[in-house]
């Protein structure tokens, strides 16, 4: 593979060059703002701060991809996202379920077969195919929300809101090429903005849960 080969994957990009996707590039500032906001609110708590660092890396990696748009930049984009997913599942298992570290890590590793099993299912559906790898994520969040709804209402409601917001952001990601003829700027930049808000709120939920402690009888 030629790691320097250019990629054209989004509506806004009409050719090579650093500024071929101005909105897609600039909208990554939302990740950086969300990361700094979460870091400042973390009160020294390790898990929210670690997640904030990864969120900041998502903004940098995505900014690189939407500027230089090469294969190596694509890796800089997707690796922090995958790392955040695994880190958040681990954090959720530790904080919401109070699992020991080894069980939380094993549960986080379980996301890999979960995604491998569900991605082909979403890939077979017309609207979902574009973002097939990502759709297992809100489904897992919704599952956690349902299981926690009665046991820990704050966590259940927060996760449900996160799943809904992620579905909305994924919808904007998925219709980018479909609306390209009528909307030349595309809709991918809205995926960045909404996704940054969602990830920030998910980190904030971990922070609030750590400070509140488990529910009585939980």
Secondary structure, DSSP 8 states (H G I E B T S, - for coil): --TT-B---STT--SSSTTTTHHHHHTTHHHHHHHHHHHHHSTT-HHHHHHHHHHHHHHHHHHHHHHH-BHHHHHHHHHHHHHHHHHHHHHHHHHTS---HHHHHHHHHHHHHHHHHHHHHHHTSTTTGGGHHHHHHHHHHHHHHHHHTTT-HHHHHHHHHHHHHHHHHHHHHHTTTTTTTT-TT-SHHHHHHHHHHHHHHHHHHHHHHHHH-S-TT-
